[in-house]
């Protein structure tokens, strides 16, 4: 029988708090891209909606 | 439920694909319904309605207000899995991804739905729906990869307030970006 070790790093990577923090970070990056301009600015709308939807979806965790 | 073998391998991928599709279905429905509601409302009024709804949901979550939000407390029946190893989880995922066949412990999806209803263009609506499905798929995937003992849900419960702040903050920054950029 093989016993899998769930490493602390793996648990941290998939912990809900860092993941939610990553969503917030993604929103900040999109906002920064909008402010700074450049080719990425054209994607501000779809990316903002994507991040907003992802935050709302992740916020429902615990419903299953 | 997450200990079921359906949540491993390609059936799990089918479930996640269903979540994405379900999110986009709901977004499309909201877009169509919103096209009727938006007609009499200029854009500043629509932003004001979103702000008012968002405030009401926040007050409700903080306990300052009490009102019912539409919710289907009937869970997706296990009989959907009769469609096979991949179609079953796909259908299950679609139903879960719509957000209309599950208990919603957060008010944020309602605010997101209101935002899509009032402000999203077709590309934005698709992106929002896709994002909603990604968010739910992220929950499923991370809870499976966190460990075998169901500890992910325990961690969610333990850090509920921080998580509400982080997800609400991410949502607020994203919608704020849309507002500032005049993309609503």
gemmi code that builds the backbone of each chain (N, CA, C; Angstrom):
import gemmi

chains = {
    "A": [
        ("UNK", (0.855, -1.194, 0.000), (0.000, 0.000, 0.000), (0.879, 1.227, 0.000)),
        ("UNK", (0.544, 2.133, -0.878), (1.324, 3.373, -0.965), (0.614, 4.469, -0.182)),
        ("UNK", (1.337, 5.114, 0.645), (0.782, 6.237, 1.405), (1.254, 7.534, 0.764)),
        ("UNK", (0.305, 8.343, 0.318), (0.679, 9.605, -0.299), (0.866, 10.665, 0.767)),
        ("UNK", (1.960, 11.332, 0.643), (2.215, 12.412, 1.588), (1.715, 13.708, 0.982)),
        ("UNK", (0.781, 14.370, 1.680), (0.272, 15.654, 1.201), (1.187, 16.724, 1.763)),
        ("UNK", (2.111, 17.200, 0.931), (3.135, 18.102, 1.410), (2.511, 19.425, 1.820)),
        ("UNK", (3.125, 20.092, 2.771), (2.625, 21.407, 3.184), (2.555, 22.384, 2.024)),
        ("UNK", (3.505, 22.300, 1.105), (3.505, 23.214, -0.029), (2.302, 22.966, -0.926)),
        ("UNK", (1.973, 21.687, -1.113), (0.809, 21.344, -1.939), (-0.459, 21.857, -1.287)),
        ("UNK", (-0.538, 21.670, 0.031), (-1.721, 22.151, 0.747), (-1.827, 23.664, 0.654)),
        ("UNK", (-0.681, 24.341, 0.737), (-0.690, 25.799, 0.639), (-1.132, 26.239, -0.749)),
        ("UNK", (-0.666, 25.537, -1.768), (-0.998, 25.917, -3.140), (-2.489, 25.793, -3.414)),
        ("UNK", (-3.126, 24.849, -2.763), (-4.539, 24.609, -3.006), (-5.426, 25.066, -1.855)),
        ("UNK", (-4.855, 25.780, -0.928), (-5.624, 26.313, 0.203), (-6.559, 27.404, -0.312)),
        ("UNK", (-7.767, 27.501, 0.227), (-8.704, 28.498, -0.314), (-8.244, 29.944, -0.156)),
        ("UNK", (-7.511, 30.251, 0.910), (-7.128, 31.661, 1.116), (-6.148, 32.144, 0.047)),
        ("UNK", (-5.041, 31.438, -0.233), (-4.165, 31.885, -1.327), (-4.873, 31.935, -2.675)),
        ("UNK", (-5.779, 31.012, -2.899), (-6.497, 31.016, -4.180), (-7.382, 32.252, -4.297)),
        ("UNK", (-8.080, 32.574, -3.213), (-8.901, 33.782, -3.232), (-8.022, 35.022, -3.368)),
        ("UNK", (-6.860, 34.988, -2.725), (-5.914, 36.085, -2.868), (-5.431, 36.227, -4.298)),
        ("UNK", (-5.268, 35.102, -4.975), (-4.847, 35.130, -6.376), (-5.915, 35.766, -7.258)),
        ("UNK", (-7.172, 35.526, -6.930), (-8.256, 36.160, -7.685), (-8.223, 37.663, -7.484)),
        ("UNK", (-8.021, 38.082, -6.245), (-7.897, 39.517, -5.978), (-6.692, 40.085, -6.714)),
        ("UNK", (-5.602, 39.363, -6.712), (-4.409, 39.793, -7.427), (-4.649, 39.911, -8.924)),
        ("UNK", (-5.412, 38.970, -9.464), (-5.726, 39.028, -10.897), (-6.552, 40.271, -11.212)),
        ("UNK", (-7.493, 40.590, -10.322), (-8.309, 41.787, -10.529), (-7.442, 43.042, -10.494)),
        ("UNK", (-6.511, 43.079, -9.577), (-5.611, 44.237, -9.470), (-4.739, 44.347, -10.719)),
        ("UNK", (-4.268, 43.217, -11.216), (-3.429, 43.232, -12.432), (-4.209, 43.759, -13.630)),
        ("UNK", (-5.450, 43.325, -13.750), (-6.273, 43.798, -14.865), (-6.513, 45.302, -14.735)),
        ("UNK", (-6.771, 45.742, -13.507), (-6.972, 47.169, -13.274), (-5.707, 47.955, -13.620)),
        ("UNK", (-4.571, 47.415, -13.231), (-3.302, 48.079, -13.523), (-3.071, 48.130, -15.031)),
        ("UNK", (-3.404, 47.051, -15.708), (-3.248, 47.020, -17.159), (-4.119, 48.053, -17.840)),
        ("UNK", (-5.301, 48.263, -17.263), (-6.207, 49.267, -17.820), (-5.632, 50.670, -17.663)),
        ("UNK", (-5.029, 50.905, -16.519), (-4.473, 52.231, -16.233), (-3.216, 52.486, -17.066)),
        ("UNK", (-2.370, 51.464, -17.153), (-1.087, 51.635, -17.834), (-1.245, 51.708, -19.350)),
        ("UNK", (-2.337, 51.144, -19.855), (-2.553, 51.197, -21.296), (-1.756, 50.117, -22.014)),
        ("UNK", (-1.531, 50.336, -23.291), (-0.815, 49.340, -24.071), (-1.773, 48.333, -24.677)),
        ("UNK", (-1.234, 47.302, -25.321), (-2.100, 46.329, -26.008), (-3.039, 45.577, -25.072)),
        ("UNK", (-2.631, 45.412, -23.814), (-3.477, 44.674, -22.870), (-4.728, 45.449, -22.499)),
        ("UNK", (-4.678, 46.762, -22.670), (-5.818, 47.582, -22.248), (-7.081, 47.233, -23.021)),
        ("UNK", (-6.914, 46.749, -24.241), (-8.083, 46.382, -25.040), (-8.832, 45.184, -24.480)),
        ("UNK", (-8.179, 44.442, -23.617), (-8.796, 43.261, -23.039), (-9.373, 43.532, -21.657)),
        ("UNK", (-9.354, 44.795, -21.228), (-9.804, 45.131, -19.877), (-11.226, 44.668, -19.611)),
        ("UNK", (-12.125, 44.929, -20.552), (-13.523, 44.566, -20.360), (-13.715, 43.078, -20.151)),
        ("UNK", (-13.356, 42.243, -21.139), (-13.568, 40.805, -20.954), (-12.824, 40.238, -19.746)),
        ("UNK", (-11.594, 40.687, -19.508), (-10.846, 40.155, -18.366), (-11.476, 40.573, -17.043)),
        ("UNK", (-11.973, 41.789, -16.978), (-12.639, 42.232, -15.743), (-13.882, 41.411, -15.488)),
        ("UNK", (-14.662, 41.182, -16.536), (-15.860, 40.355, -16.359), (-15.482, 38.929, -15.964)),
        ("UNK", (-14.413, 38.412, -16.546), (-13.958, 37.052, -16.232), (-13.570, 36.939, -14.756)),
        ("UNK", (-12.810, 37.907, -14.280), (-12.368, 37.874, -12.885), (-13.551, 38.077, -11.939)),
        ("UNK", (-14.459, 38.991, -12.311), (-15.639, 39.208, -11.474), (-16.457, 37.928, -11.368)),
        ("UNK", (-16.643, 37.260, -12.493), (-17.384, 36.000, -12.477), (-16.676, 34.935, -11.659)),
        ("UNK", (-15.351, 34.862, -11.801), (-14.590, 33.862, -11.058), (-14.682, 34.112, -9.553)),
        ("UNK", (-14.617, 35.365, -9.158), (-14.733, 35.687, -7.730), (-16.102, 35.284, -7.206)),
        ("UNK", (-17.144, 35.566, -7.992), (-18.496, 35.197, -7.568), (-18.647, 33.687, -7.517)),
        ("UNK", (-18.085, 32.995, -8.482), (-18.177, 31.535, -8.485), (-17.431, 30.906, -7.335)),
        ("UNK", (-16.241, 31.391, -7.071), (-15.441, 30.841, -5.976), (-16.071, 31.144, -4.629)),
        ("UNK", (-16.786, 32.260, -4.559), (-17.433, 32.637, -3.303), (-18.552, 31.667, -2.924)),
        ("UNK", (-19.015, 30.876, -3.888), (-20.077, 29.914, -3.578), (-19.532, 28.616, -3.006)),
        ("UNK", (-18.244, 28.532, -2.814), (-17.632, 27.320, -2.269), (-18.310, 26.952, -0.958)),
        ("UNK", (-18.484, 25.662, -0.806), (-19.157, 25.207, 0.392), (-20.595, 24.840, 0.107)),
        ("UNK", (-21.030, 25.058, -1.155), (-22.415, 24.766, -1.484), (-22.603, 23.342, -1.939)),
        ("UNK", (-21.524, 22.617, -2.197), (-21.679, 21.218, -2.630), (-21.287, 20.276, -1.478)),
    ],
    "B": [
        ("UNK", (-19.650, 13.842, -0.991), (-19.883, 13.694, -2.424), (-18.572, 13.739, -3.189)),
        ("UNK", (-17.627, 14.578, -2.718), (-16.382, 14.716, -3.450), (-15.497, 13.489, -3.329)),
        ("UNK", (-15.879, 12.511, -2.480), (-15.085, 11.300, -2.397), (-15.500, 10.310, -3.470)),
        ("UNK", (-16.562, 10.592, -4.223), (-17.017, 9.686, -5.265), (-15.975, 9.573, -6.367)),
        ("UNK", (-15.857, 8.390, -6.993), (-14.897, 8.220, -8.092), (-15.196, 9.113, -9.286)),
        ("UNK", (-16.405, 9.667, -9.372), (-16.693, 10.541, -10.510), (-15.813, 11.783, -10.477)),
        ("UNK", (-15.278, 12.099, -9.317), (-14.488, 13.301, -9.185), (-13.010, 13.044, -9.463)),
        ("UNK", (-12.693, 12.012, -10.212), (-11.306, 11.737, -10.580), (-11.215, 11.631, -12.090)),
        ("UNK", (-10.036, 11.981, -12.624), (-9.761, 11.755, -14.030), (-10.680, 12.502, -14.969)),
        ("UNK", (-10.966, 11.869, -16.125), (-11.750, 12.536, -17.174), (-13.197, 12.842, -16.751)),
        ("UNK", (-13.837, 12.029, -15.917), (-15.168, 12.460, -15.449), (-15.121, 13.785, -14.694)),
        ("UNK", (-14.068, 14.002, -13.945), (-13.931, 15.283, -13.236), (-13.748, 16.416, -14.242)),
        ("UNK", (-13.004, 16.141, -15.305), (-12.827, 17.154, -16.344), (-14.152, 17.453, -17.035)),
        ("UNK", (-14.974, 16.411, -17.233), (-16.293, 16.607, -17.832), (-17.162, 17.459, -16.920)),
        ("UNK", (-17.057, 17.198, -15.622), (-17.811, 18.005, -14.661), (-17.395, 19.463, -14.745)),
        ("UNK", (-16.101, 19.737, -14.782), (-15.611, 21.122, -14.861), (-16.045, 21.774, -16.165)),
        ("UNK", (-16.025, 21.026, -17.256), (-16.500, 21.575, -18.529), (-17.977, 21.955, -18.408)),
        ("UNK", (-18.738, 21.106, -17.714), (-20.149, 21.399, -17.481), (-20.337, 22.674, -16.681)),
        ("UNK", (-19.465, 22.880, -15.689), (-19.550, 24.107, -14.887), (-19.376, 25.343, -15.773)),
        ("UNK", (-18.401, 25.295, -16.678), (-18.168, 26.431, -17.577), (-19.375, 26.664, -18.476)),
        ("UNK", (-19.908, 25.575, -19.029), (-21.071, 25.709, -19.908), (-22.268, 26.250, -19.145)),
        ("UNK", (-22.472, 25.721, -17.943), (-23.605, 26.178, -17.129), (-23.511, 27.660, -16.813)),
        ("UNK", (-22.311, 28.115, -16.497), (-22.126, 29.534, -16.214), (-22.460, 30.393, -17.420)),
        ("UNK", (-22.052, 29.934, -18.588), (-22.319, 30.718, -19.799), (-23.799, 30.698, -20.161)),
        ("UNK", (-24.478, 29.596, -19.866), (-25.926, 29.529, -20.113), (-26.643, 30.577, -19.273)),
        ("UNK", (-26.327, 30.627, -17.994), (-26.957, 31.615, -17.118), (-26.650, 33.024, -17.582)),
        ("UNK", (-25.410, 33.272, -17.960), (-25.030, 34.610, -18.428), (-25.803, 34.988, -19.686)),
        ("UNK", (-25.995, 34.039, -20.578), (-26.738, 34.317, -21.808), (-28.194, 34.662, -21.491)),
        ("UNK", (-28.782, 33.920, -20.565), (-30.166, 34.196, -20.164), (-30.264, 35.594, -19.551)),
        ("UNK", (-29.318, 35.922, -18.707), (-29.313, 37.250, -18.078), (-29.129, 38.347, -19.116)),
        ("UNK", (-28.306, 38.092, -20.097), (-28.069, 39.091, -21.147), (-29.358, 39.367, -21.925)),
        ("UNK", (-30.052, 38.296, -22.274), (-31.296, 38.460, -23.029), (-32.342, 39.188, -22.175)),
        ("UNK", (-32.488, 38.766, -20.927), (-33.452, 39.424, -20.037), (-33.057, 40.879, -19.809)),
        ("UNK", (-31.754, 41.095, -19.686), (-31.276, 42.449, -19.430), (-31.515, 43.386, -20.599)),
        ("UNK", (-31.512, 42.848, -21.802), (-31.717, 43.706, -22.968), (-33.088, 44.368, -22.919)),
        ("UNK", (-34.040, 43.722, -22.260), (-35.362, 44.327, -22.099), (-35.376, 45.331, -20.963)),
        ("UNK", (-34.698, 44.979, -19.866), (-34.713, 45.852, -18.693), (-33.928, 47.127, -18.906)),
        ("UNK", (-32.877, 47.039, -19.723), (-31.979, 48.187, -19.871), (-32.590, 49.306, -20.694)),
        ("UNK", (-33.557, 48.942, -21.534), (-34.035, 49.921, -22.511), (-34.445, 51.257, -21.876)),
        ("UNK", (-35.214, 51.223, -20.768), (-35.628, 52.514, -20.222), (-34.617, 53.164, -19.284)),
        ("UNK", (-33.524, 52.478, -19.017), (-32.581, 52.981, -18.018), (-31.295, 53.468, -18.668)),
        ("UNK", (-30.933, 54.742, -18.475), (-29.623, 55.194, -18.962), (-28.514, 54.549, -18.126)),
        ("UNK", (-27.311, 54.584, -18.650), (-26.213, 53.865, -18.002), (-25.970, 54.309, -16.562)),
        ("UNK", (-25.973, 55.624, -16.257), (-25.756, 56.011, -14.857), (-26.796, 55.409, -13.921)),
        ("UNK", (-28.037, 55.314, -14.402), (-29.086, 54.722, -13.563), (-28.822, 53.236, -13.336)),
        ("UNK", (-28.330, 52.553, -14.349), (-28.043, 51.126, -14.198), (-26.921, 50.894, -13.197)),
        ("UNK", (-25.905, 51.735, -13.228), (-24.833, 51.625, -12.230), (-25.388, 51.901, -10.835)),
        ("UNK", (-26.311, 52.862, -10.750), (-26.900, 53.180, -9.446), (-27.715, 52.007, -8.910)),
        ("UNK", (-28.438, 51.335, -9.805), (-29.227, 50.171, -9.377), (-28.286, 49.068, -8.899)),
        ("UNK", (-27.182, 48.866, -9.616), (-26.210, 47.849, -9.206), (-25.638, 48.198, -7.833)),
        ("UNK", (-25.292, 49.451, -7.642), (-24.724, 49.868, -6.354), (-25.722, 49.659, -5.225)),
        ("UNK", (-26.990, 49.967, -5.489), (-28.023, 49.793, -4.461), (-28.213, 48.312, -4.137)),
        ("UNK", (-28.251, 47.484, -5.166), (-28.413, 46.045, -4.935), (-27.236, 45.464, -4.195)),
        ("UNK", (-26.036, 45.878, -4.557), (-24.821, 45.419, -3.907), (-24.824, 45.806, -2.431)),
        ("UNK", (-25.208, 47.039, -2.160), (-25.279, 47.506, -0.767), (-26.282, 46.682, 0.031)),
        ("UNK", (-27.417, 46.423, -0.575), (-28.448, 45.640, 0.115), (-27.937, 44.233, 0.438)),
        ("UNK", (-27.243, 43.620, -0.504), (-26.712, 42.265, -0.269), (-25.641, 42.290, 0.824)),
        ("UNK", (-24.804, 43.308, 0.816), (-23.773, 43.422, 1.858), (-24.416, 43.580, 3.236)),
        ("UNK", (-25.436, 44.430, 3.304), (-26.113, 44.625, 4.585), (-26.799, 43.342, 5.032)),
        ("UNK", (-27.336, 42.607, 4.072), (-27.979, 41.327, 4.399), (-26.958, 40.356, 4.967)),
        ("UNK", (-25.801, 40.296, 4.364), (-24.775, 39.363, 4.836), (-24.226, 39.791, 6.197)),
        ("UNK", (-24.239, 41.107, 6.442), (-23.750, 41.598, 7.733), (-24.820, 41.508, 8.816)),
        ("UNK", (-26.025, 41.135, 8.408), (-27.094, 40.995, 9.393), (-27.922, 42.232, 9.601)),
        ("UNK", (-27.618, 43.281, 8.836), (-28.354, 44.517, 9.010), (-29.697, 44.531, 8.291)),
        ("UNK", (-29.825, 43.685, 7.293), (-31.079, 43.588, 6.556), (-31.446, 42.115, 6.426)),
        ("UNK", (-32.750, 41.887, 6.274), (-33.190, 40.505, 6.089), (-34.202, 40.464, 4.960)),
        ("UNK", (-33.874, 39.778, 3.910), (-34.815, 39.590, 2.814), (-34.406, 38.323, 2.082)),
        ("UNK", (-35.387, 37.654, 1.468), (-35.062, 36.404, 0.775), (-34.423, 36.680, -0.578)),
        ("UNK", (-33.474, 35.830, -0.933), (-32.902, 35.844, -2.275), (-33.347, 34.577, -2.989)),
        ("UNK", (-33.604, 34.649, -4.272), (-34.079, 33.446, -4.975), (-33.051, 32.336, -4.863)),
        ("UNK", (-33.536, 31.177, -4.514), (-32.632, 30.058, -4.269), (-33.386, 28.756, -4.470)),
        ("UNK", (-32.768, 27.832, -5.155), (-33.360, 26.523, -5.351), (-32.668, 25.564, -4.391)),
        ("UNK", (-33.356, 25.191, -3.353), (-32.734, 24.328, -2.349), (-32.796, 22.854, -2.734)),
        ("UNK", (-33.354, 22.573, -3.904), (-33.342, 21.198, -4.356), (-32.012, 20.938, -5.045)),
        ("UNK", (-31.230, 20.047, -4.499), (-29.939, 19.748, -5.078), (-30.110, 18.928, -6.351)),
        ("UNK", (-29.085, 18.938, -7.177), (-29.119, 18.138, -8.404), (-29.216, 16.666, -8.024)),
        ("UNK", (-30.197, 15.940, -8.559), (-30.362, 14.540, -8.152), (-29.226, 13.667, -8.644)),
        ("UNK", (-28.905, 12.665, -7.868), (-27.837, 11.744, -8.240), (-28.181, 10.958, -9.509)),
        ("UNK", (-29.475, 10.956, -9.882), (-29.883, 10.182, -11.057), (-29.257, 10.695, -12.349)),
        ("UNK", (-28.688, 11.930, -12.322), (-28.066, 12.431, -13.554), (-26.905, 11.543, -13.972)),
        ("UNK", (-26.331, 10.812, -13.022), (-25.186, 9.987, -13.351), (-25.557, 8.745, -14.146)),
        ("UNK", (-26.896, 8.551, -14.376), (-27.294, 7.411, -15.191), (-26.875, 7.620, -16.641)),
        ("UNK", (-26.493, 8.831, -17.014), (-26.111, 9.103, -18.393), (-24.686, 8.668, -18.707)),
        ("UNK", (-24.021, 8.075, -17.749), (-22.713, 7.523, -18.075), (-21.589, 8.247, -17.386)),
        ("UNK", (-20.408, 7.747, -17.659), (-19.208, 8.163, -16.939), (-18.814, 9.602, -17.236)),
        ("UNK", (-19.160, 10.087, -18.436), (-18.785, 11.453, -18.790), (-19.986, 12.354, -18.976)),
        ("UNK", (-21.055, 11.844, -19.628), (-22.229, 12.686, -19.832), (-22.927, 12.992, -18.513)),
        ("UNK", (-22.896, 12.042, -17.593), (-23.511, 12.268, -16.289), (-22.852, 13.424, -15.553)),
        ("UNK", (-21.522, 13.351, -15.324), (-20.849, 14.488, -14.693), (-20.963, 15.780, -15.490)),
        ("UNK", (-20.997, 15.676, -16.840), (-21.142, 16.883, -17.656), (-22.482, 17.556, -17.348)),
        ("UNK", (-23.558, 16.767, -17.344), (-24.868, 17.337, -17.032), (-24.910, 17.868, -15.610)),
        ("UNK", (-24.360, 17.115, -14.691), (-24.286, 17.554, -13.301), (-23.574, 18.895, -13.230)),
        ("UNK", (-22.457, 18.994, -13.951), (-21.691, 20.235, -13.948), (-22.471, 21.397, -14.544)),
        ("UNK", (-23.198, 21.136, -15.639), (-23.986, 22.191, -16.267), (-25.025, 22.708, -15.278)),
        ("UNK", (-25.713, 21.796, -14.617), (-26.760, 22.209, -13.668), (-26.156, 22.974, -12.503)),
        ("UNK", (-25.027, 22.505, -12.015), (-24.362, 23.219, -10.919), (-23.819, 24.558, -11.402)),
        ("UNK", (-23.318, 24.582, -12.626), (-22.683, 25.789, -13.143), (-23.666, 26.919, -13.398)),
        ("UNK", (-24.935, 26.568, -13.630), (-25.919, 27.629, -13.826), (-26.144, 28.417, -12.551)),
        ("UNK", (-25.819, 27.800, -11.413), (-26.075, 28.463, -10.142), (-27.522, 28.382, -9.714)),
        ("UNK", (-28.363, 27.807, -10.566), (-29.796, 27.762, -10.276), (-30.217, 26.438, -9.649)),
        ("UNK", (-29.296, 25.519, -9.509), (-29.637, 24.218, -8.942), (-28.756, 23.905, -7.749)),
        ("UNK", (-28.451, 24.923, -6.970), (-27.583, 24.677, -5.826), (-27.812, 25.729, -4.764)),
        ("UNK", (-27.480, 25.388, -3.563), (-27.549, 26.332, -2.462), (-26.397, 27.319, -2.586)),
        ("UNK", (-26.692, 28.605, -2.528), (-25.667, 29.634, -2.664), (-25.408, 30.279, -1.316)),
        ("UNK", (-24.281, 29.987, -0.681), (-24.007, 30.533, 0.639), (-23.527, 31.979, 0.620)),
        ("UNK", (-23.328, 32.542, -0.549), (-22.830, 33.909, -0.661), (-23.780, 34.729, -1.506)),
        ("UNK", (-23.851, 36.027, -1.185), (-24.676, 36.926, -1.982), (-23.976, 37.434, -3.221)),
        ("UNK", (-22.684, 37.154, -3.326), (-21.914, 37.714, -4.446), (-22.425, 37.263, -5.819)),
        ("UNK", (-22.818, 36.013, -6.004), (-23.353, 35.633, -7.317), (-24.578, 36.436, -7.720)),
        ("UNK", (-25.386, 36.838, -6.741), (-26.565, 37.643, -7.072), (-26.146, 39.023, -7.578)),
        ("UNK", (-25.137, 39.588, -6.967), (-24.627, 40.885, -7.418), (-24.016, 40.738, -8.805)),
        ("UNK", (-23.293, 39.648, -9.026), (-22.711, 39.397, -10.348), (-23.801, 39.247, -11.393)),
        ("UNK", (-24.867, 38.527, -11.038), (-25.987, 38.356, -11.961), (-26.625, 39.705, -12.284)),
        ("UNK", (-26.768, 40.544, -11.275), (-27.345, 41.880, -11.483), (-26.438, 42.707, -12.394)),
        ("UNK", (-25.150, 42.584, -12.198), (-24.204, 43.331, -13.033), (-24.308, 42.904, -14.499)),
        ("UNK", (-24.375, 41.609, -14.725), (-24.500, 41.112, -16.106), (-25.831, 41.551, -16.697)),
        ("UNK", (-26.876, 41.468, -15.875), (-28.221, 41.834, -16.327), (-28.269, 43.286, -16.804)),
        ("UNK", (-27.595, 44.151, -16.056), (-27.728, 45.589, -16.308), (-26.646, 46.165, -17.211)),
        ("UNK", (-25.463, 45.538, -17.221), (-24.324, 46.257, -17.785), (-23.490, 45.503, -18.829)),
        ("UNK", (-23.558, 44.196, -18.842), (-22.614, 43.452, -19.684), (-23.007, 43.492, -21.158)),
        ("UNK", (-22.001, 43.629, -22.029), (-22.222, 43.411, -23.458), (-22.089, 41.900, -23.718)),
        ("UNK", (-22.366, 41.436, -24.920), (-22.315, 39.980, -25.151), (-20.971, 39.336, -24.799)),
        ("UNK", (-19.875, 39.987, -25.158), (-18.568, 39.406, -24.826), (-18.361, 39.392, -23.313)),
        ("UNK", (-18.749, 40.469, -22.667), (-18.621, 40.535, -21.215), (-19.467, 39.483, -20.516)),
        ("UNK", (-20.677, 39.282, -21.026), (-21.560, 38.277, -20.430), (-20.950, 36.882, -20.555)),
        ("UNK", (-20.430, 36.572, -21.736), (-19.790, 35.258, -21.922), (-18.598, 35.120, -20.981)),
        ("UNK", (-17.814, 36.182, -20.878), (-16.643, 36.136, -19.994), (-17.067, 35.963, -18.539)),
        ("UNK", (-18.127, 36.663, -18.129), (-18.595, 36.547, -16.747), (-19.092, 35.131, -16.461)),
        ("UNK", (-19.849, 34.578, -17.402), (-20.345, 33.215, -17.218), (-19.225, 32.202, -17.177)),
        ("UNK", (-18.258, 32.390, -18.075), (-17.086, 31.510, -18.081), (-16.333, 31.638, -16.759)),
        ("UNK", (-16.185, 32.871, -16.309), (-15.492, 33.107, -15.048), (-16.201, 32.456, -13.883)),
        ("UNK", (-17.526, 32.544, -13.853), (-18.292, 31.914, -12.785), (-18.024, 30.409, -12.763)),
        ("UNK", (-18.046, 29.802, -13.928), (-17.749, 28.379, -14.007), (-16.323, 28.070, -13.582)),
        ("UNK", (-15.373, 28.936, -13.962), (-13.980, 28.746, -13.554), (-13.865, 28.805, -12.032)),
        ("UNK", (-14.565, 29.763, -11.432), (-14.529, 29.893, -9.980), (-15.043, 28.644, -9.284)),
        ("UNK", (-16.141, 28.100, -9.789), (-16.688, 26.888, -9.190), (-15.799, 25.671, -9.486)),
        ("UNK", (-15.220, 25.635, -10.674), (-14.309, 24.536, -11.002), (-13.061, 24.610, -10.129)),
        ("UNK", (-12.633, 25.829, -9.839), (-11.465, 26.009, -8.972), (-11.742, 25.442, -7.580)),
        ("UNK", (-12.948, 25.631, -7.104), (-13.312, 25.075, -5.804), (-13.222, 23.556, -5.822)),
        ("UNK", (-13.815, 22.954, -6.838), (-13.812, 21.495, -6.939), (-12.392, 20.951, -7.055)),
        ("UNK", (-11.630, 21.541, -7.954), (-10.275, 21.055, -8.210), (-9.386, 21.216, -6.982)),
        ("UNK", (-9.452, 22.372, -6.357), (-8.576, 22.621, -5.213), (-8.960, 21.762, -4.015)),
        ("UNK", (-10.246, 21.514, -3.832), (-10.641, 20.676, -2.700), (-10.167, 19.244, -2.899)),
        ("UNK", (-10.116, 18.774, -4.134), (-9.608, 17.432, -4.393), (-8.099, 17.373, -4.219)),
        ("UNK", (-7.408, 18.414, -4.652), (-5.940, 18.400, -4.611), (-5.377, 18.801, -3.258)),
        ("UNK", (-6.238, 19.366, -2.420), (-5.752, 19.813, -1.108), (-5.395, 18.622, -0.234)),
        ("UNK", (-6.200, 17.587, -0.356), (-5.926, 16.420, 0.456), (-7.123, 15.497, 0.458)),
        ("UNK", (-6.934, 14.296, 0.905), (-7.986, 13.290, 0.806), (-9.000, 13.332, 1.941)),
        ("UNK", (-8.786, 14.178, 2.920), (-9.601, 14.075, 4.117), (-10.711, 15.114, 4.203)),
        ("UNK", (-10.997, 15.799, 3.087), (-12.066, 16.793, 3.128), (-11.707, 18.017, 3.932)),
        ("UNK", (-10.400, 18.207, 4.195), (-10.004, 19.340, 5.015), (-10.190, 20.677, 4.356)),
        ("UNK", (-10.327, 20.706, 3.021), (-10.488, 21.972, 2.319), (-11.731, 22.696, 2.806)),
        ("UNK", (-12.828, 21.989, 2.945), (-14.057, 22.615, 3.426), (-13.897, 23.126, 4.853)),
        ("UNK", (-13.169, 22.378, 5.652), (-12.896, 22.842, 7.018), (-12.106, 24.151, 6.992)),
        ("UNK", (-11.116, 24.223, 6.102), (-10.329, 25.444, 5.972), (-11.208, 26.599, 5.496)),
        ("UNK", (-12.118, 26.308, 4.577), (-13.022, 27.359, 4.096), (-13.855, 27.905, 5.250)),
        ("UNK", (-14.394, 26.998, 6.039), (-15.224, 27.429, 7.164), (-14.405, 28.221, 8.188)),
        ("UNK", (-13.181, 27.779, 8.435), (-12.331, 28.456, 9.416), (-11.946, 29.858, 8.983)),
        ("UNK", (-11.827, 30.076, 7.685), (-11.375, 31.364, 7.172), (-12.470, 32.076, 6.397)),
        ("UNK", (-13.700, 31.812, 6.779), (-14.844, 32.309, 6.011), (-14.821, 33.827, 5.849)),
        ("UNK", (-14.543, 34.536, 6.912), (-14.590, 36.002, 6.834), (-13.499, 36.553, 5.916)),
        ("UNK", (-12.275, 36.023, 6.063), (-11.178, 36.460, 5.194), (-11.506, 36.157, 3.742)),
        ("UNK", (-12.078, 34.987, 3.511), (-12.406, 34.597, 2.146), (-13.497, 35.492, 1.565)),
        ("UNK", (-14.459, 35.862, 2.396), (-15.502, 36.778, 1.924), (-14.889, 38.122, 1.537)),
        ("UNK", (-13.925, 38.577, 2.317), (-13.256, 39.849, 2.008), (-12.446, 39.748, 0.717)),
        ("UNK", (-11.735, 38.646, 0.553), (-10.877, 38.486, -0.630), (-11.709, 38.351, -1.900)),
        ("UNK", (-12.728, 37.493, -1.850), (-13.544, 37.320, -3.059), (-14.357, 38.585, -3.337)),
        ("UNK", (-14.902, 39.187, -2.279), (-15.632, 40.443, -2.471), (-14.721, 41.551, -2.968)),
        ("UNK", (-13.504, 41.566, -2.459), (-12.539, 42.563, -2.902), (-12.156, 42.378, -4.361)),
        ("UNK", (-11.933, 41.148, -4.759), (-11.611, 40.870, -6.161), (-12.751, 41.277, -7.072)),
        ("UNK", (-13.961, 40.968, -6.650), (-15.136, 41.344, -7.432), (-15.249, 42.857, -7.529)),
        ("UNK", (-15.043, 43.528, -6.393), (-15.162, 44.987, -6.361), (-14.122, 45.648, -7.264)),
        ("UNK", (-12.892, 45.166, -7.223), (-11.844, 45.740, -8.067), (-12.180, 45.527, -9.551)),
        ("UNK", (-12.666, 44.348, -9.880), (-12.994, 44.058, -11.278), (-14.140, 44.940, -11.779)),
        ("UNK", (-15.192, 45.040, -10.979), (-16.322, 45.874, -11.395), (-15.932, 47.356, -11.373)),
        ("UNK", (-15.125, 47.722, -10.399), (-14.641, 49.097, -10.356), (-13.835, 49.441, -11.592)),
        ("UNK", (-13.048, 48.506, -12.078), (-12.281, 48.727, -13.297), (-13.209, 48.965, -14.476)),
        ("UNK", (-14.281, 48.194, -14.541), (-15.263, 48.377, -15.613), (-15.887, 49.760, -15.524)),
        ("UNK", (-16.187, 50.191, -14.306), (-16.824, 51.490, -14.115), (-15.881, 52.620, -14.533)),
        ("UNK", (-14.661, 52.562, -14.050), (-13.700, 53.619, -14.339), (-13.361, 53.668, -15.827)),
        ("UNK", (-13.269, 52.496, -16.433), (-12.914, 52.444, -17.845), (-14.106, 52.710, -18.754)),
        ("UNK", (-15.295, 52.900, -18.138), (-16.486, 53.183, -18.930), (-16.911, 52.007, -19.785)),
        ("UNK", (-16.692, 50.793, -19.258), (-16.943, 49.594, -20.043), (-18.257, 48.927, -19.674)),
        ("UNK", (-19.004, 49.520, -18.762), (-20.251, 48.893, -18.373), (-21.382, 49.190, -19.348)),
    ],
}
model = gemmi.Model(1)
for chain_id, residues in chains.items():
    chain = gemmi.Chain(chain_id)
    for i, (resn, *xyz) in enumerate(residues, 1):
        res = gemmi.Residue()
        res.name, res.seqid = resn, gemmi.SeqId(i, " ")
        for name, pos in zip(("N", "CA", "C"), xyz):
            atom = gemmi.Atom()
            atom.name, atom.element = name, gemmi.Element(name[0])
            atom.pos, atom.b_iso = gemmi.Position(*pos), 0.0
            res.add_atom(atom)
        chain.add_residue(res)
    model.add_chain(chain)
structure = gemmi.Structure()
structure.add_model(model)
structure.setup_entities()
